[in-house]
């Protein structure tokens, strides 16, 4: 049996032994529940700009919660380049570019930390 020292694991995350179903469950997201949550909370977020609708922020929220699953094990900052590209694909008709909507994506990403 291999010994997984903190130093070895930190230098090579591939050495982390699989955790089975618990890990898979932690990465599942109920998109409908997330959308409902953000629909009822977005107006109270510090990045909210008056005049924009939930639909303007939704692509960023989707990018955040999907990115959290897709880039599991990375920080928001480590995944931000990919998240910005994902946002462009999700953006649809939102008038908010990544720079102005990244805070919403980050909020959705960080919601899984709580």
C-alpha positions as a Markdown table, in Angstrom:
| # | Residue | x | y | z |
|---|---|---|---|---|
| 1 | Unk | 0.0 | 0.0 | 0.0 |
| 2 | Unk | 1.4 | 3.4 | -1.0 |
| 3 | Unk | 2.0 | 6.0 | 1.6 |
| 4 | Unk | 0.5 | 9.4 | 0.7 |
| 5 | Unk | 2.5 | 12.1 | 2.4 |
| 6 | Unk | 1.2 | 15.6 | 2.3 |
| 7 | Unk | 4.2 | 16.7 | 0.3 |
| 8 | Unk | 3.7 | 14.0 | -2.4 |
| 9 | Unk | 0.0 | 14.7 | -2.7 |
| 10 | Unk | 0.4 | 18.5 | -2.9 |
| 11 | Unk | 3.0 | 18.1 | -5.6 |
| 12 | Unk | 1.0 | 15.6 | -7.5 |
| 13 | Unk | -2.8 | 15.7 | -6.9 |
| 14 | Unk | -3.2 | 12.6 | -9.1 |
| 15 | Unk | -1.9 | 10.6 | -6.1 |
| 16 | Unk | -5.0 | 11.3 | -4.0 |
| 17 | Unk | -6.8 | 8.0 | -3.7 |
| 18 | Unk | -10.3 | 7.9 | -5.1 |
| 19 | Unk | -13.0 | 8.5 | -2.5 |
| 20 | Unk | -15.8 | 6.6 | -4.2 |
| 21 | Unk | -19.4 | 7.7 | -4.3 |
| 22 | Unk | -19.0 | 10.5 | -1.7 |
| 23 | Unk | -16.8 | 12.4 | -4.1 |
| 24 | Unk | -19.2 | 12.0 | -7.0 |
| 25 | Unk | -22.2 | 13.1 | -4.8 |
| 26 | Unk | -20.3 | 16.2 | -3.7 |
| 27 | Unk | -19.9 | 17.3 | -7.4 |
| 28 | Unk | -23.6 | 16.9 | -8.3 |
| 29 | Unk | -25.5 | 20.1 | -8.8 |
| 30 | Unk | -29.3 | 20.5 | -9.1 |
| 31 | Unk | -29.4 | 23.2 | -11.8 |
| 32 | Unk | -33.1 | 24.0 | -11.2 |
| 33 | Unk | -32.5 | 24.4 | -7.5 |
| 34 | Unk | -29.5 | 26.7 | -8.1 |
| 35 | Unk | -31.5 | 28.8 | -10.6 |
| 36 | Unk | -34.3 | 29.1 | -8.1 |
| 37 | Unk | -31.9 | 30.1 | -5.4 |
| 38 | Unk | -30.2 | 32.8 | -7.4 |
| 39 | Unk | -33.5 | 34.1 | -8.8 |
| 40 | Unk | -34.6 | 34.8 | -5.3 |
| 41 | Unk | -31.3 | 36.2 | -4.1 |
| 42 | Unk | -29.6 | 38.1 | -6.9 |
| 43 | Unk | -31.1 | 41.5 | -6.0 |
| 44 | Unk | -29.3 | 41.4 | -2.6 |
| 45 | Unk | -25.9 | 40.6 | -4.0 |
| 46 | Unk | -23.3 | 43.3 | -3.7 |
| 47 | Unk | -22.4 | 43.2 | -7.4 |
| 48 | Unk | -26.0 | 43.6 | -8.5 |
| 49 | Unk | -26.4 | 46.7 | -10.7 |
| 50 | Unk | -29.7 | 48.3 | -10.9 |
| 51 | Unk | -31.5 | 47.9 | -14.2 |
| 52 | Unk | -30.2 | 44.4 | -14.9 |
| 53 | Unk | -32.5 | 41.4 | -14.7 |
| 54 | Unk | -32.0 | 37.9 | -13.4 |
| 55 | Unk | -31.6 | 36.7 | -17.0 |
| 56 | Unk | -28.6 | 39.1 | -17.4 |
| 57 | Unk | -26.9 | 37.4 | -14.5 |
| 58 | Unk | -28.1 | 33.8 | -15.1 |
| 59 | Unk | -25.3 | 32.9 | -17.6 |
| 60 | Unk | -22.7 | 33.8 | -15.0 |
| 61 | Unk | -24.4 | 31.8 | -12.3 |
| 62 | Unk | -24.6 | 28.8 | -14.6 |
| 63 | Unk | -20.9 | 29.3 | -15.5 |
| 64 | Unk | -20.1 | 29.3 | -11.8 |
| 65 | Unk | -22.1 | 26.2 | -10.7 |
| 66 | Unk | -21.1 | 24.2 | -13.8 |
| 67 | Unk | -17.5 | 25.3 | -13.5 |
| 68 | Unk | -17.4 | 24.2 | -9.9 |
| 69 | Unk | -18.1 | 20.6 | -11.1 |
| 70 | Unk | -16.0 | 20.8 | -14.3 |
| 71 | Unk | -12.9 | 22.2 | -12.6 |
| 72 | Unk | -13.2 | 20.4 | -9.3 |
| 73 | Unk | -10.1 | 20.6 | -7.2 |
| 74 | Unk | -9.1 | 24.0 | -8.6 |
| 75 | Unk | -9.7 | 27.4 | -7.2 |
| 76 | Unk | -11.8 | 30.0 | -9.0 |
| 77 | Unk | -8.6 | 31.9 | -9.8 |
| 78 | Unk | -6.9 | 28.8 | -11.2 |
| 79 | Unk | -10.0 | 28.1 | -13.4 |
| 80 | Unk | -10.8 | 31.7 | -14.3 |
| 81 | Unk | -9.4 | 31.6 | -17.9 |
| 82 | Unk | -11.6 | 28.6 | -18.7 |
| 83 | Unk | -14.5 | 30.0 | -16.9 |
| 84 | Unk | -14.3 | 33.2 | -19.0 |
| 85 | Unk | -14.4 | 31.1 | -22.1 |
| 86 | Unk | -17.4 | 29.1 | -20.7 |
| 87 | Unk | -19.1 | 32.3 | -19.9 |
| 88 | Unk | -18.9 | 33.4 | -23.5 |
| 89 | Unk | -20.6 | 30.2 | -24.6 |
| 90 | Unk | -23.3 | 30.6 | -21.9 |
| 91 | Unk | -23.7 | 34.3 | -22.3 |
| 92 | Unk | -26.6 | 34.3 | -24.7 |
| 93 | Unk | -28.0 | 37.8 | -24.8 |
| 94 | Unk | -26.6 | 39.1 | -21.5 |
| 95 | Unk | -25.4 | 42.7 | -21.9 |
| 96 | Unk | -22.9 | 42.0 | -19.1 |
| 97 | Unk | -19.4 | 41.0 | -20.2 |
| 98 | Unk | -17.2 | 38.6 | -18.2 |
| 99 | Unk | -15.5 | 41.5 | -16.4 |
| 100 | Unk | -18.8 | 42.8 | -15.1 |
| 101 | Unk | -20.4 | 39.4 | -14.5 |
| 102 | Unk | -17.5 | 37.4 | -13.1 |
| 103 | Unk | -18.6 | 38.3 | -9.5 |
| 104 | Unk | -21.9 | 36.4 | -10.1 |
| 105 | Unk | -20.0 | 33.4 | -11.4 |
| 106 | Unk | -17.7 | 33.5 | -8.4 |
| 107 | Unk | -20.7 | 33.7 | -6.0 |
| 108 | Unk | -22.3 | 30.6 | -7.6 |
| 109 | Unk | -18.9 | 28.9 | -7.5 |
| 110 | Unk | -18.4 | 29.7 | -3.8 |
| 111 | Unk | -21.9 | 28.8 | -2.8 |
| 112 | Unk | -20.6 | 25.2 | -2.7 |
| 113 | Unk | -18.0 | 26.1 | 0.0 |
| 114 | Unk | -20.8 | 26.8 | 2.5 |
